[in-house]
């Protein structure tokens, strides 16, 4: 008897439309080449190269030894939700209760959960560009369409309130604000946030999600302002996403949070209860130790990132033909290299193949003129990367 032929199940339309993360793919390829013995310099990953501070690791270890290894509340450990609410209320000026907080598997899941419970087919996400590459993909998974609000270095990579107002339609449901921003490093000032709030007051159907994952990483002379504190009258439609990855060097711990109006946070918690359930129980106690401690370790790492950001920026501006708007925060630079005659994907592929330099093409962030380089690396690695980039560009 002949066996029946087998057929691989067809992927859903959602899966067929989904684009994998290009930043993760490039970082993985660079690591694989390095593991294979090739001389690779990577300035691609948005990941601190510092170890998680010892007191945080010790708190997680103590929780593990104390038996915090079982299922926990889907919305997060109560003590951690309390601490996040207190941080938002006191540090950020956003009055928040624990019931308004959901602890998630990284900031990415906070965004995913929020988009899933707020957006549906027919809705529009308003997205300033350049943008972090996962925003549009997560919105499309929710069935929404994405309306881009493009800007350029010549415009300071700023969101123009008039441009925002002109883009709003009856279908507009959610605006994304990311400050300090990835990939540009731009920081929204208080007057800019006030101008955005003025637009949103005229359009009550538009909510806003504020991705503040880089809030502690600020160049000298710049300050972080939470939109929820600038526009408290819009509290019923403002959501804040943040996490421990960047400020506390905890990328692999996968702990973030969503905060906002309690009914929406409750819906996002219900979604999480049916998908991943709770974040790793003992890891949450490490996060609790982090958020309750003084910010000394955070500020020490941020100071080093300031030095590295300056080193990277100065090096890029010294390369003839490279045009850079100096970043004001985060740990990226986003120079315009279009004058060299290559699209960003071709340029980045050739950089990796010909000089062993891993950086990310700007097309992934909505601007094919640019490439993204990370200063989340040692000064020696940054200098090595700059030398490779200069050598390659000079030979074109």
C-alpha positions as CSV (number, residue, x, y, z in Angstrom):
1,X,0.0,0.0,0.0
2,X,1.4,3.3,-1.0
3,X,1.8,6.0,1.6
4,X,-0.4,9.1,1.1
5,X,1.6,12.1,-0.2
6,X,2.4,14.6,2.5
7,X,1.9,18.4,2.0
8,X,3.4,21.1,4.2
9,X,0.5,23.1,5.7
10,X,0.0,26.4,4.0
11,X,1.0,29.5,6.0
12,X,-1.6,32.0,7.0
13,X,-1.7,35.4,5.2
14,X,-0.4,37.0,8.4
15,X,2.7,34.7,8.4
16,X,3.3,35.2,4.7
17,X,3.3,39.0,5.1
18,X,5.5,39.0,8.2
19,X,9.1,40.3,7.8
20,X,11.7,38.9,10.3
21,X,13.7,41.4,12.3
22,X,16.6,42.5,10.1
23,X,18.6,43.8,13.1
24,X,18.5,40.4,14.8
25,X,19.2,38.6,11.5
26,X,22.3,40.7,10.9
27,X,23.6,40.3,14.4
28,X,23.1,36.6,14.2
29,X,25.0,36.4,10.9
30,X,27.8,38.5,12.3
31,X,28.1,36.2,15.3
32,X,28.0,33.1,13.1
33,X,30.8,34.5,10.9
34,X,32.9,35.3,14.0
35,X,32.3,31.8,15.4
36,X,33.5,30.5,12.1
37,X,36.9,32.3,12.6
38,X,36.3,35.3,10.5
39,X,37.5,38.8,11.6
40,X,34.2,40.5,12.3
41,X,33.5,43.9,13.9
42,X,29.8,44.3,14.8
43,X,28.2,47.7,15.5
44,X,24.8,46.3,14.7
45,X,23.1,45.2,17.9
46,X,21.1,47.5,20.2
47,X,22.3,45.7,23.3
48,X,24.5,47.0,26.1
49,X,27.8,45.2,26.3
50,X,27.9,45.5,30.1
51,X,27.0,42.7,32.5
52,X,23.8,43.0,34.4
53,X,24.8,44.6,37.8
54,X,25.7,42.1,40.4
55,X,23.0,43.0,43.0
56,X,20.3,42.3,40.4
57,X,21.7,38.9,39.5
58,X,22.0,38.1,43.2
59,X,18.4,39.1,43.9
60,X,17.3,36.7,41.1
61,X,19.5,34.0,42.5
62,X,18.0,34.5,46.0
63,X,14.5,34.3,44.5
64,X,15.4,31.1,42.7
65,X,16.7,29.5,45.9
66,X,13.7,30.7,47.8
67,X,11.4,28.7,45.5
68,X,10.0,31.4,43.2
69,X,9.9,28.9,40.4
70,X,6.2,28.4,39.9
71,X,3.5,30.0,38.0
72,X,2.8,33.6,39.0
73,X,0.1,36.1,38.2
74,X,-0.2,36.7,34.5
75,X,0.0,40.4,35.0
76,X,3.2,40.2,37.0
77,X,4.4,39.9,40.6
78,X,2.4,42.3,42.7
79,X,5.5,43.8,44.3
80,X,7.0,44.6,40.9
81,X,3.8,46.1,39.6
82,X,3.7,48.3,42.7
83,X,7.3,49.4,42.2
84,X,6.8,50.2,38.5
85,X,3.7,52.2,39.4
86,X,5.7,54.1,42.0
87,X,8.5,54.8,39.5
88,X,6.1,56.1,36.9
89,X,4.3,58.3,39.5
90,X,7.4,59.8,41.1
91,X,10.2,59.7,38.5
92,X,8.1,60.3,35.4
93,X,5.2,62.3,36.8
94,X,2.5,60.0,35.5
95,X,0.1,59.1,38.4
96,X,-0.2,55.3,38.1
97,X,-1.6,52.4,40.2
98,X,-0.5,48.8,40.1
99,X,-3.7,47.8,38.4
100,X,-2.6,50.0,35.5
101,X,0.6,48.0,35.0
102,X,1.3,44.8,33.1
103,X,4.7,43.1,33.3
104,X,5.6,41.6,29.9
105,X,8.3,39.6,28.3
106,X,10.3,42.6,27.2
107,X,9.0,45.9,25.8
108,X,8.3,44.2,22.5
109,X,5.6,42.1,24.1
110,X,4.1,45.1,25.7
111,X,3.7,46.7,22.3
112,X,2.4,43.5,20.8
113,X,-0.2,43.0,23.5
114,X,-1.3,46.7,23.2
115,X,-1.6,46.6,19.4
116,X,-3.6,43.4,19.6
117,X,-6.2,44.7,22.0
118,X,-6.5,48.2,20.5
119,X,-6.1,47.7,16.7
120,X,-8.1,45.8,14.2
121,X,-8.7,45.7,10.4
122,X,-9.6,49.2,9.2
123,X,-7.6,51.0,11.9
124,X,-4.6,53.1,11.1
125,X,-1.3,53.3,13.1
126,X,0.4,56.7,12.8
127,X,4.1,56.1,12.7
128,X,6.8,58.8,12.5
129,X,9.7,57.7,10.3
130,X,12.5,56.7,10.6
131,X,11.1,54.2,13.1
132,X,12.1,51.1,15.1
133,X,11.6,48.3,12.6
134,X,9.1,46.2,14.7
135,X,6.4,48.8,15.0
136,X,4.8,48.3,11.5
137,X,5.2,44.5,11.6
138,X,3.4,44.3,15.0
139,X,0.6,46.7,13.7
140,X,0.1,44.5,10.6
141,X,-0.2,41.4,12.8
142,X,-3.1,43.2,14.4
143,X,-4.7,43.8,11.0
144,X,-4.1,47.5,11.0
145,X,-2.6,49.6,8.2
146,X,0.4,51.9,8.8
147,X,0.5,55.6,7.9
148,X,4.1,56.9,7.8
149,X,5.0,60.4,8.9
150,X,8.4,60.8,7.2
151,X,11.1,63.2,8.3
152,X,14.8,63.6,7.3
153,X,18.0,64.8,8.9
154,X,17.5,68.1,7.1
155,X,14.2,68.4,9.2
156,X,16.1,67.3,12.3
157,X,14.2,64.0,12.3
158,X,11.4,65.8,14.1
159,X,7.6,65.1,14.0
160,X,5.9,68.2,12.5
161,X,2.6,68.8,14.3
162,X,1.1,70.1,11.1
163,X,2.1,67.0,9.2
164,X,0.6,64.9,12.0
165,X,-2.7,66.8,11.9
166,X,-2.9,66.4,8.1
167,X,-2.3,62.7,8.3
168,X,-5.1,62.0,10.8
169,X,-8.3,60.4,9.4
170,X,-11.4,59.0,11.0
171,X,-9.6,55.6,10.9
172,X,-6.5,56.8,12.8
173,X,-6.4,54.9,16.1
174,X,-2.9,55.1,17.6
175,X,0.2,57.3,17.4
176,X,3.6,56.0,18.2
177,X,6.1,58.2,20.0
178,X,9.7,56.9,20.6
179,X,12.0,59.2,22.6
180,X,14.9,58.9,22.8
181,X,14.5,57.4,19.4
182,X,15.8,54.3,17.6
183,X,17.4,54.7,15.1
184,X,18.0,58.4,15.0
185,X,18.8,59.1,18.7
186,X,16.5,62.2,18.6
187,X,14.9,63.3,21.9
188,X,11.5,65.0,21.9
189,X,11.6,68.3,23.9
190,X,8.8,69.4,26.2
191,X,7.6,72.1,23.7
192,X,7.4,69.4,20.9
193,X,5.4,67.1,23.2
194,X,3.1,70.0,24.1
195,X,2.5,70.7,20.4
196,X,1.7,67.1,19.7
197,X,-0.7,67.1,22.6
198,X,-2.5,70.1,21.2
199,X,-3.1,68.2,18.0
200,X,-4.4,65.1,19.8
201,X,-6.8,67.2,21.8
202,X,-8.6,68.0,18.6
203,X,-8.8,64.3,17.6
204,X,-10.2,62.3,20.5
205,X,-10.2,59.0,18.6
206,X,-6.4,58.9,18.5
207,X,-4.5,57.3,21.4
208,X,-0.8,57.4,21.8
209,X,1.8,54.9,22.9
210,X,5.1,56.2,24.2
211,X,8.1,53.9,23.9
212,X,10.5,55.1,26.6
213,X,12.9,52.2,26.6
214,X,16.0,54.6,26.3
215,X,14.8,57.2,28.8
216,X,18.1,57.0,30.8
217,X,20.4,57.3,27.8
218,X,20.6,61.0,27.1
219,X,23.5,63.1,25.7
220,X,24.6,66.1,27.9
221,X,22.1,68.9,27.7
222,X,19.1,66.8,26.9
223,X,16.3,65.7,29.2
224,X,13.6,63.0,29.0
225,X,10.0,64.1,29.3
226,X,7.2,61.6,29.5
227,X,4.2,62.5,27.3
228,X,1.8,61.3,30.1
229,X,3.2,64.0,32.4
230,X,3.2,66.7,29.8
231,X,-0.5,66.0,28.9
232,X,-2.2,64.7,32.0
233,X,-5.6,65.6,30.6
234,X,-5.1,62.9,28.0
235,X,-4.4,60.1,30.5
236,X,-7.4,58.1,29.3
237,X,-5.7,57.5,26.0
238,X,-1.9,57.5,26.8
239,X,0.1,54.3,27.2
240,X,3.7,54.0,28.3
241,X,6.0,51.2,27.4
242,X,9.4,50.6,29.0
243,X,11.6,47.9,30.4
244,X,14.8,46.9,32.0
245,X,16.8,45.9,28.9
246,X,18.7,49.1,28.0
247,X,19.0,51.1,31.2
248,X,20.0,48.1,33.5
249,X,21.7,46.0,30.8
250,X,19.1,43.2,31.1
251,X,18.3,42.4,27.5
252,X,18.3,38.6,28.0
253,X,16.0,38.8,31.0
254,X,13.1,39.8,28.8
255,X,11.2,42.1,31.3
256,X,9.3,45.1,30.2
257,X,6.0,46.8,31.1
258,X,2.9,48.4,29.7
259,X,1.1,51.1,31.7
260,X,-2.0,53.0,30.9
261,X,-5.8,53.0,31.3
262,X,-6.8,50.1,33.5
263,X,-9.5,48.5,31.2
264,X,-7.0,48.3,28.3
265,X,-4.2,47.0,30.5
266,X,-6.7,44.4,31.8
267,X,-7.4,43.3,28.2
268,X,-3.7,43.1,27.5
269,X,-3.2,41.0,30.6
270,X,-6.0,38.6,29.5
271,X,-4.3,38.2,26.2
272,X,-1.0,37.5,27.9
273,X,-2.7,34.9,30.1
274,X,-3.7,33.1,27.0
275,X,-0.3,33.3,25.3
276,X,2.8,33.4,27.4
277,X,1.3,33.6,30.9
278,X,3.6,35.2,33.5
279,X,7.1,36.5,32.9
280,X,9.8,34.2,34.5
281,X,9.0,34.4,38.2
282,X,12.5,34.6,39.7
283,X,13.7,37.0,37.0
284,X,11.0,39.4,38.2
285,X,12.6,39.6,41.6
286,X,15.8,40.7,39.9
287,X,13.9,43.4,38.2
288,X,12.3,44.4,41.5
289,X,15.8,44.9,43.0
290,X,16.8,46.9,40.0
291,X,13.9,49.4,40.0
292,X,13.9,49.8,43.8
293,X,17.6,50.6,44.0
294,X,19.3,54.0,43.5
295,X,20.0,54.7,39.9
296,X,23.8,54.7,40.4
297,X,24.5,51.8,38.1
298,X,22.2,53.1,35.4
299,X,23.8,56.5,35.4
300,X,27.3,55.0,35.4
301,X,26.5,53.0,32.3
302,X,24.8,56.0,30.7
303,X,27.9,58.1,31.2
304,X,30.0,55.5,29.3
305,X,27.5,55.5,26.5
306,X,27.8,59.2,26.3
307,X,31.5,58.9,25.8
308,X,31.0,56.2,23.2
309,X,28.3,58.1,21.4
310,X,30.6,61.1,21.1
311,X,33.4,58.9,19.8
312,X,31.1,57.3,17.2
313,X,29.6,60.6,16.1
314,X,32.9,62.4,15.8
315,X,34.3,59.5,13.7
316,X,31.3,59.5,11.4
317,X,31.4,63.3,10.9
318,X,35.1,63.0,10.0
319,X,34.4,60.6,7.1
320,X,34.2,62.6,3.9
321,X,30.8,62.1,2.3
322,X,29.1,60.9,5.4
323,X,26.4,63.3,6.8
324,X,25.3,62.9,10.4
325,X,22.8,64.7,12.6
326,X,24.4,64.1,16.0
327,X,22.2,61.8,18.2
328,X,20.8,63.3,21.4
329,X,20.2,60.0,23.2
330,X,19.9,56.2,22.9
331,X,23.0,54.4,21.6
332,X,22.8,54.8,17.8
333,X,24.0,57.0,15.0
334,X,22.1,57.2,11.7
335,X,24.3,58.8,9.1
336,X,23.2,59.6,5.6
337,X,25.6,57.7,3.2
338,X,23.5,58.0,0.1
339,X,26.2,60.1,-1.6
340,X,28.2,56.9,-2.1
341,X,25.8,55.6,-4.7
342,X,24.7,52.4,-3.0
343,X,21.3,51.5,-1.5
344,X,21.6,50.8,2.2
345,X,21.1,47.0,1.9
346,X,23.8,46.6,-0.7
347,X,26.1,48.9,1.3
348,X,25.7,46.8,4.5
349,X,26.1,43.5,2.7
350,X,29.3,44.7,1.1
351,X,30.6,46.1,4.4
352,X,30.1,42.7,6.0
353,X,31.5,40.7,3.1
354,X,34.5,42.9,2.2
355,X,35.7,44.5,5.5
356,X,33.9,42.4,8.1
357,X,31.8,45.3,9.5
358,X,28.2,44.6,10.6
359,X,25.8,47.5,10.6
360,X,22.1,47.8,9.8
361,X,20.6,49.2,6.6
362,X,18.4,52.2,7.0
363,X,15.8,50.7,4.7
364,X,14.8,48.6,7.7
365,X,13.9,51.8,9.6
366,X,12.2,53.5,6.7
367,X,15.1,55.5,5.3
368,X,17.2,53.9,2.6
369,X,19.6,56.9,2.6
370,X,21.1,55.9,6.0
371,X,22.7,53.1,7.9
372,X,22.5,52.5,11.7
373,X,25.6,52.0,13.8
374,X,25.4,51.2,17.5
375,X,27.8,52.5,20.2
376,X,26.8,49.7,22.6
377,X,30.3,48.4,22.1
378,X,33.7,49.1,23.6
379,X,35.6,52.2,22.4
380,X,38.2,49.9,20.8
381,X,35.4,48.2,18.8
382,X,33.9,51.5,17.8
383,X,37.3,52.8,16.6
384,X,37.8,49.5,14.7
385,X,34.4,49.8,13.1
386,X,35.0,53.4,12.1
387,X,38.3,52.5,10.5
388,X,36.7,49.7,8.5
389,X,33.9,52.0,7.4
390,X,36.2,54.7,6.3
391,X,38.5,52.3,4.4
392,X,35.5,50.8,2.6
393,X,33.9,54.1,1.6
394,X,37.2,55.6,0.5
395,X,37.7,52.8,-2.0
396,X,34.3,53.3,-3.7
